[in-house]
């Protein structure tokens, strides 16, 4: 949803100071999730070409009380020197934003996107350096992002009994603990690549399905393609941040968003009730459900 709740860059002056503030207006029903800014895609560096592209359906739960399942489509690009993992929904929203900014189209909800863009991050894996760089979008700000790099995790897999068939491929089963979650993975020896969705990798075959034991995160392969495609790193206005500082900010922006997002006094948040057609100031009681894929 491209700000149905209306991100107005509405400017006004504080009396006596002439200080310019940005007013952000949310719709009443859209306070349970954050809106993440879009990025331009017209400037980029081509890192590699794909040997294989894997499409996964990602089922996940942000609100552990309501337990509503959200669905996104994730793309894993595998190249010789780099791989990349990102949300197709977010990609399409960026494409729509870029075309609008370049004067090519009228701004819409995104190309084929129905509803909210959920995933705020892209992940780029440097396979020679064994590092992964995660780029996060900032809430309520277009063309602003933060990134951090870390070593690719070396997961300790336990092979267990079981079998399944995913996308027509026979799969074996293994499990591992990582970042506070117990994962069960289904991998196929028919595709002897040690990749998988998100940071799950290191098995003797491609992971086609991965399920978190809590039932809060699940990746299921929906398709594979060996058509060569570019793996790109976009030239975004991005600043480096440590992973620890990002996680502190991420938690704070969910548990105390008004405090986190109005730091410096340059932004005002209001909520609009479409029934009464009135708006009111948001208060410090506003919180957003927080259930990150990495618990620790």
C-alpha positions in Angstrom: 0.0 0.0 0.0 1.7 3.2 -1.2 0.6 5.3 1.7 -3.1 4.9 1.5 -2.8 6.4 4.9 -1.2 9.2 3.1 2.4 10.3 3.6 2.1 14.0 3.1 5.3 15.9 2.9 3.1 18.8 4.3 5.3 21.7 5.4 4.4 24.4 7.9 6.3 26.9 10.1 6.5 26.9 13.8 5.5 30.4 15.0 8.4 32.6 16.0 11.1 30.1 14.9 10.3 29.5 11.3 11.2 25.9 11.7 10.0 23.7 8.9 8.4 20.4 9.9 7.1 17.4 8.0 3.7 16.1 8.8 3.0 12.4 8.3 -0.7 11.4 8.3 -1.7 7.8 8.8 -5.1 6.3 8.3 -6.7 4.8 11.4 -6.5 1.2 10.2 -2.8 1.4 9.2 -1.1 1.9 12.5 -0.2 -1.8 13.0 2.6 -1.7 10.5 5.4 0.6 9.4 5.6 2.2 5.9 9.1 1.9 4.4 10.4 4.4 1.9 11.0 3.6 -1.8 14.4 3.7 -3.6 15.3 4.7 -7.1 16.7 2.0 -9.4 18.1 4.0 -12.3 21.7 4.0 -11.0 23.4 0.7 -10.3 26.4 -1.5 -10.6 26.2 -4.9 -12.2 28.0 -7.3 -9.8 27.4 -10.6 -11.6 25.0 -12.6 -13.8 22.7 -15.3 -12.5 23.4 -19.0 -12.9 20.1 -19.8 -11.3 17.1 -17.8 -9.9 14.9 -19.2 -7.3 11.5 -17.8 -6.3 10.1 -18.5 -2.8 6.8 -17.8 -1.2 7.5 -16.3 2.2 4.8 -16.8 4.8 5.4 -14.9 8.1 3.7 -13.5 11.1 4.5 -10.0 12.3 1.8 -9.8 15.0 2.2 -12.8 17.4 -1.1 -12.0 19.1 -3.3 -11.8 16.1 -1.3 -14.5 14.2 -2.2 -13.1 10.8 -0.1 -14.7 8.1 1.5 -12.3 5.7 2.7 -13.4 2.3 5.6 -12.0 0.2 7.5 -13.3 -2.8 11.2 -13.5 -2.4 13.9 -13.8 -5.1 17.2 -15.6 -4.7 19.7 -14.8 -7.4 22.7 -17.1 -7.5 25.8 -16.1 -9.5 29.4 -17.2 -9.6 30.8 -14.4 -7.3 27.6 -12.9 -5.8 24.2 -13.9 -4.7 21.3 -11.6 -3.8 18.0 -12.1 -1.8 15.2 -9.6 -1.9 11.4 -9.0 -2.0 9.8 -9.0 -5.4 7.0 -6.8 -4.0 9.4 -4.2 -2.8 11.3 -4.4 -6.1 8.1 -3.7 -8.0 7.3 -0.8 -5.7 10.7 0.7 -6.3 10.2 0.3 -10.1 7.0 2.2 -9.9 8.6 4.9 -7.8 11.5 5.2 -10.1 9.4 5.5 -13.3 7.3 8.2 -11.6 10.3 10.1 -10.5 11.7 10.0 -14.0 8.4 11.2 -15.5 7.6 7.9 -17.2 4.3 7.0 -15.4 1.7 8.3 -13.0 2.5 7.0 -9.5 0.4 4.0 -8.6 0.4 1.3 -5.9 3.3 -0.5 -7.6 3.3 -2.8 -10.6 1.0 -5.6 -9.6 1.3 -5.0 -5.8 -1.9 -5.4 -3.9 -1.5 -4.1 -0.3 1.4 -3.2 1.9 5.1 -3.7 1.0 6.3 -5.8 3.9 10.1 -6.3 3.5 12.4 -3.4 4.2 15.7 -5.1 3.3 17.8 -6.4 0.5 20.7 -8.8 1.1 23.9 -9.1 -1.1 26.3 -12.0 -0.6 29.9 -11.6 -1.6 30.8 -15.3 -2.2 34.6 -14.8 -2.4 34.8 -12.6 0.8 32.2 -14.7 2.5 30.3 -11.6 3.7 26.7 -10.5 3.5 25.6 -6.9 3.3 22.0 -6.1 4.4 20.5 -2.8 3.2 17.5 -1.5 5.2 15.1 1.2 4.1 14.2 3.8 6.6 10.6 4.2 7.8 8.6 7.1 6.2 11.6 8.3 4.2 12.1 7.8 0.4 15.6 7.3 -0.9 17.2 6.9 2.6 18.7 3.6 3.8 21.2 2.1 6.2 23.5 -0.9 5.6 25.8 -3.2 7.6 28.1 -6.1 6.6 28.9 -9.2 8.5 30.5 -12.6 7.9 28.2 -15.1 6.2 27.0 -17.5 9.0 28.4 -21.0 9.1 25.5 -23.1 10.2 25.7 -26.4 12.0 23.3 -28.7 10.3 21.9 -31.9 11.7 20.7 -34.4 9.2 17.4 -36.0 10.3 14.9 -38.6 9.0 12.3 -37.4 6.6 11.6 -36.6 3.0 9.4 -34.4 0.9 8.9 -33.2 -2.7 9.1 -29.5 -3.5 8.6 -28.2 -7.0 8.9 -31.7 -8.3 12.3 -32.3 -6.6 12.9 -35.1 -4.0 14.2 -33.5 -0.8 16.1 -34.6 2.3 15.7 -32.9 5.7 18.1 -31.2 8.0 17.7 -28.8 10.9 19.8 -26.0 12.5 19.5 -23.3 15.2 20.3 -19.8 14.1 19.6 -16.3 15.5 17.2 -17.7 18.1 15.1 -19.9 15.8 15.1 -23.6 15.1 14.9 -24.2 11.3 14.0 -27.3 9.4 15.2 -27.3 5.8 14.3 -29.5 2.8 17.1 -29.6 0.3 17.5 -31.5 -3.0 20.6 -33.3 -4.1 19.4 -32.9 -7.7 20.6 -29.3 -7.6 24.0 -29.5 -5.8 24.3 -25.9 -4.8 24.7 -25.0 -1.1 22.4 -22.0 -1.2 19.0 -21.3 0.3 16.5 -18.6 1.3 17.6 -15.7 3.5 20.8 -16.8 5.4 20.1 -20.5 5.3 22.9 -22.2 3.4 25.6 -24.8 3.7 23.8 -28.0 2.8 24.9 -30.3 -0.1 21.9 -29.3 -2.1 19.7 -26.3 -2.8 17.2 -25.6 0.0 13.7 -25.5 -1.5 11.8 -25.2 1.7 12.6 -23.9 5.2 10.2 -23.8 8.2 10.8 -22.1 11.6 9.6 -24.4 14.5 7.4 -21.6 15.8 5.4 -21.5 12.5 6.2 -17.8 12.3 8.5 -17.9 9.2 8.4 -20.2 6.2 10.0 -20.2 2.7 8.6 -22.5 0.0 10.1 -22.7 -3.5 7.6 -21.8 -6.2 9.9 -21.8 -9.3 13.4 -21.9 -10.7 14.9 -20.3 -13.8 18.4 -20.7 -15.4 17.9 -17.6 -17.6 20.8 -15.3 -17.2 19.9 -12.1 -15.4 22.0 -9.2 -13.9 22.7 -9.2 -10.2 22.7 -5.5 -9.3 23.8 -3.3 -6.5 21.8 -0.1 -6.6 23.5 3.3 -5.9 21.3 4.4 -3.1 21.8 7.2 -0.6 22.8 4.9 2.1 24.8 5.2 5.4 26.8 2.6 7.2 25.5 1.4 10.6 26.6 -1.4 12.9 24.3 -4.3 13.0 23.9 -3.9 16.8 22.8 -0.2 16.4 20.4 -1.1 13.6 18.8 -3.8 15.7 18.4 -1.3 18.6 16.8 1.2 16.3 14.6 -1.4 14.7 13.3 -2.5 18.1 12.8 1.1 19.2 10.9 2.0 16.1 8.4 -0.7 16.8 8.1 -0.4 20.6 8.2 3.5 20.7 7.8 4.7 17.1 6.7 8.2 17.9 9.8 8.7 20.0 12.1 7.1 17.4 10.7 8.8 14.4 10.3 12.3 15.7 13.8 12.6 17.0 15.1 16.2 16.5 11.5 17.6 16.3 11.5 17.7 12.5 8.4 15.5 12.0 4.8 15.4 13.3 2.6 12.3 13.1 -1.2 12.4 13.0 -3.8 9.8 12.5 -6.8 10.3 10.3 -10.2 8.7 10.9 -12.0 8.3 7.5 -15.4 7.9 9.1 -15.3 11.2 11.1 -13.0 12.8 8.6 -11.0 14.2 11.5 -7.3 13.8 12.5 -5.6 13.8 15.8 -2.1 13.7 17.1 -0.6 10.3 17.7 0.5 9.6 21.3 3.3 7.7 22.9 1.0 4.7 23.3 1.4 3.9 19.6 3.3 0.7 19.1 3.8 -1.6 16.1 4.0 -5.5 16.4 7.7 -6.6 16.4 8.7 -10.2 15.4 12.0 -10.1 13.5 13.3 -13.1 11.7 16.5 -12.8 13.9 15.5 -13.0 17.5 19.1 -12.7 18.8 
